[in-house]
Amino acid sequence: MKSLSVYILLFVAAFTLSTPGYAGNVVRNNSNAVSASFSQTDSSGCIFTLINLGVIQTVVQYQPPGAPNVTFFTYVNVDQYDQCNSTYSNMFGTAENADFQMNQALTKAHLKAVIPACNSLSVCVDLTIDVDWAGISEPSRTRSITHMKGPYTSLMSRYSGLTRDAQVVGSVFNGSTNLIPNALASGFMGTEQNFLLELN
């Protein structure tokens, strides 16, 4: 199924870029993304921890020439259930800077980051994240070409996406405590390229 970002890009371009005299504009959008989920119950059998984290990295290049617009977003969500005392806690945090690498073949990726995560009372802690992804499934590729006609021009979008499941290992430290020392883990890796051309 085609990425939602294709339709958003087409819609915005058709009704904002598509005015007389702007023919020939090109937009290139390259995005990389990973996600991981860790779950475990501690040795007491009481506290169940679920951690979801991920990265979205996007580079948008406009032509006629302009500086690329680079955005980076990483997030972490921590849920903990004390099943013996019937209590629940949650922390969530985001960051726009981190050490992240992923190759285009989606065989491996690495994230190292410190993310401030806060609970509902705005009590925050720094979570130190160090996670590796390794592609394990056969890559799944999607390609498409879409045409859309706006008020003054026609647009052509060419999309290519690659995804695969991943094995994930790593740590999420709250101070000196690793929250997932023996967690079950699953992961995902993906990359996509969108090319948008204003035809006339």
C-alpha positions as a printed NumPy array, in Angstrom:
array([[  0.   ,   0.   ,   0.   ],
       [  1.339,   3.383,  -0.951],
       [  2.654,   5.648,   1.789],
       [  0.283,   8.348,   3.043],
       [  3.087,  10.871,   2.526],
       [  2.663,  10.508,  -1.255],
       [ -0.921,  11.741,  -1.112],
       [ -0.068,  14.555,   1.299],
       [  2.77 ,  15.698,  -0.966],
       [  0.541,  15.621,  -4.048],
       [ -2.314,  17.477,  -2.366],
       [ -0.122,  20.259,  -1.016],
       [  1.734,  20.67 ,  -4.3  ],
       [ -1.406,  20.693,  -6.43 ],
       [ -3.08 ,  23.53 ,  -4.542],
       [ -0.121,  25.62 ,  -3.375],
       [  2.754,  25.176,  -5.844],
       [  0.469,  24.85 ,  -8.852],
       [  0.033,  28.441,  -9.992],
       [  0.758,  29.936, -13.427],
       [  4.439,  30.347, -14.19 ],
       [  5.747,  27.693, -11.812],
       [  6.068,  24.825, -14.3  ],
       [  9.146,  22.662, -13.943],
       [  9.328,  22.589, -10.131],
       [ 10.726,  19.375,  -8.69 ],
       [ 10.49 ,  18.088,  -5.136],
       [ 12.555,  15.136,  -3.919],
       [ 11.653,  13.602,  -0.576],
       [ 13.853,  10.877,   0.946],
       [ 12.805,   9.344,   4.271],
       [ 14.26 ,   6.701,   6.577],
       [ 12.464,   5.176,   9.549],
       [ 12.968,   2.5  ,  12.175],
       [ 10.869,   1.307,  15.094],
       [ 11.388,  -1.145,  17.928],
       [  9.288,  -2.684,  20.667],
       [ 10.681,  -4.245,  23.87 ],
       [  8.664,  -6.085,  26.52 ],
       [  9.576,  -7.965,  29.661],
       [  8.446,  -8.904,  33.177],
       [ 10.948,  -8.41 ,  35.996],
       [ 12.28 , -11.186,  38.24 ],
       [  9.572, -10.554,  40.872],
       [  6.892, -11.378,  38.335],
       [  5.133,  -8.124,  39.187],
       [  6.396,  -5.332,  36.935],
       [  5.738,  -5.574,  33.215],
       [  7.618,  -3.052,  31.06 ],
       [  6.759,  -2.147,  27.463],
       [  8.98 ,   0.258,  25.53 ],
       [  8.326,   1.528,  22.014],
       [ 10.844,   3.747,  20.257],
       [ 11.68 ,   4.893,  16.771],
       [ 13.263,   7.356,  14.385],
       [ 11.959,   9.315,  11.39 ],
       [ 14.537,  11.085,   9.238],
       [ 13.484,  13.117,   6.187],
       [ 15.38 ,  15.157,   3.586],
       [ 13.334,  17.352,   1.223],
       [ 15.103,  18.952,  -1.751],
       [ 13.41 ,  21.564,  -3.949],
       [ 14.499,  22.411,  -7.489],
       [ 15.113,  25.091,  -8.812],
       [ 18.054,  24.823,  -6.424],
       [ 17.564,  25.424,  -2.736],
       [ 19.051,  24.145,   0.487],
       [ 17.688,  20.742,   1.553],
       [ 15.212,  20.767,   4.41 ],
       [ 16.369,  18.079,   6.859],
       [ 14.142,  16.931,   9.718],
       [ 14.941,  14.35 ,  12.375],
       [ 12.63 ,  13.011,  15.047],
       [ 13.179,  10.237,  17.576],
       [ 10.766,   9.169,  20.272],
       [ 10.467,   6.77 ,  23.2  ],
       [  7.4  ,   5.639,  25.126],
       [  7.706,   3.628,  28.358],
       [  4.741,   1.855,  29.967],
       [  5.154,   0.015,  33.252],
       [  2.451,  -2.061,  34.948],
       [  2.85 ,  -3.282,  38.526],
       [  0.524,  -6.259,  38.361],
       [  0.941,  -7.051,  42.071],
       [ -0.103,  -3.591,  43.293],
       [ -2.361,  -2.615,  40.351],
       [ -0.41 ,   0.545,  39.469],
       [  0.585,   1.989,  36.123],
       [  3.151,   4.577,  35.004],
       [  4.008,   6.11 ,  31.656],
       [  6.842,   8.24 ,  30.302],
       [  7.138,   9.762,  26.841],
       [  9.878,  11.814,  25.234],
       [ 11.195,  13.096,  21.913],
       [ 14.455,  14.505,  20.602],
       [ 15.606,  16.163,  17.4  ],
       [ 19.274,  15.226,  17.753],
       [ 20.761,  11.74 ,  17.966],
       [ 23.429,   9.505,  16.481],
       [ 21.531,   7.509,  13.848],
       [ 22.747,   5.517,  10.849],
       [ 20.914,   3.185,   8.494],
       [ 22.066,   1.756,   5.17 ],
       [ 19.79 ,   1.851,   2.118],
       [ 19.729,  -1.957,   1.8  ],
       [ 18.111,  -2.085,   5.262],
       [ 20.543,  -4.673,   6.55 ],
       [ 21.474,  -2.659,   9.63 ],
       [ 20.755,   0.498,  11.607],
       [ 21.987,   1.999,  14.851],
       [ 20.584,   4.59 ,  17.246],
       [ 22.355,   6.198,  20.177],
       [ 20.509,   8.987,  21.94 ],
       [ 19.681,  10.636,  25.237],
       [ 15.991,  11.524,  25.354],
       [ 14.282,  13.405,  28.186],
       [ 11.089,  11.487,  28.995],
       [  8.328,  12.862,  31.227],
       [  5.319,  11.439,  33.042],
       [  1.862,  12.977,  33.426],
       [  3.085,  15.056,  36.395],
       [  5.897,  16.558,  34.244],
       [  8.537,  14.662,  36.192],
       [ 11.289,  13.971,  33.682],
       [ 14.317,  11.695,  33.442],
       [ 16.98 ,  11.269,  30.787],
       [ 16.758,   7.896,  29.048],
       [ 19.99 ,   6.731,  27.419],
       [ 19.189,   4.614,  24.355],
       [ 21.606,   2.381,  22.457],
       [ 19.859,   0.099,  19.949],
       [ 20.875,  -1.907,  16.861],
       [ 18.6  ,  -3.198,  14.089],
       [ 19.485,  -6.075,  11.722],
       [ 17.234,  -6.902,   8.768],
       [ 15.921, -10.469,   8.944],
       [ 13.06 , -10.762,   6.458],
       [ 13.19 , -10.472,   2.683],
       [ 12.855,  -6.788,   1.724],
       [  9.424,  -5.754,   0.47 ],
       [  9.514,  -3.155,  -2.303],
       [  6.705,  -0.908,  -3.529],
       [  6.85 ,   1.277,  -6.636],
       [  4.201,   3.502,  -8.198],
       [  3.628,   6.445, -10.503],
       [  0.716,   8.789,  -9.817],
       [ -0.699,  11.694, -11.836],
       [ -2.824,  14.475, -10.407],
       [ -4.304,  17.547, -12.087],
       [ -4.548,  20.817, -10.164],
       [ -6.203,  24.114, -11.058],
       [ -3.331,  25.31 , -13.281],
       [ -0.98 ,  22.397, -13.775],
       [ -0.476,  18.646, -13.758],
       [  1.718,  16.763, -11.325],
       [  3.547,  13.472, -11.613],
       [  4.748,  11.591,  -8.536],
       [  7.139,   8.642,  -8.61 ],
       [  7.334,   6.632,  -5.399],
       [  9.68 ,   3.86 ,  -4.301],
       [  9.566,   2.253,  -0.858],
       [ 11.499,  -0.557,   0.797],
       [ 10.639,  -2.202,   4.131],
       [ 11.739,  -5.215,   6.137],
       [ 11.357,  -6.745,   9.581],
       [ 14.349,  -6.517,  11.878],
       [ 15.964,  -8.191,  14.826],
       [ 16.591,  -5.639,  17.568],
       [ 19.032,  -5.629,  20.48 ],
       [ 20.019,  -2.864,  22.844],
       [ 19.479,  -1.045,  26.082],
       [ 17.382,   1.769,  27.533],
       [ 18.966,   3.114,  30.709],
       [ 17.2  ,   5.183,  33.353],
       [ 20.267,   6.373,  35.217],
       [ 22.201,   3.216,  36.075],
       [ 19.285,   0.826,  35.476],
       [ 18.691,  -0.898,  32.166],
       [ 14.896,  -1.098,  31.767],
       [ 15.071,  -3.98 ,  29.255],
       [ 17.929,  -6.35 ,  30.208],
       [ 16.117,  -9.513,  29.065],
       [ 13.349,  -8.154,  26.875],
       [ 11.544,  -9.743,  23.982],
       [ 12.06 ,  -7.446,  21.009],
       [ 10.793,  -6.84 ,  17.495],
       [ 11.63 ,  -4.181,  14.94 ],
       [ 10.967,  -2.596,  11.573],
       [ 13.08 ,  -0.703,   9.043],
       [ 11.917,   1.341,   6.078],
       [ 13.054,   3.814,   3.467],
       [ 11.182,   5.696,   0.766],
       [ 11.895,   8.114,  -2.078],
       [  9.301,  10.448,  -3.552],
       [  9.939,  12.422,  -6.752],
       [  7.363,  15.102,  -7.626],
       [  7.433,  16.907, -10.97 ],
       [  5.215,  19.796, -12.07 ],
       [  4.485,  19.044, -15.717],
       [  3.004,  22.252, -17.108]])
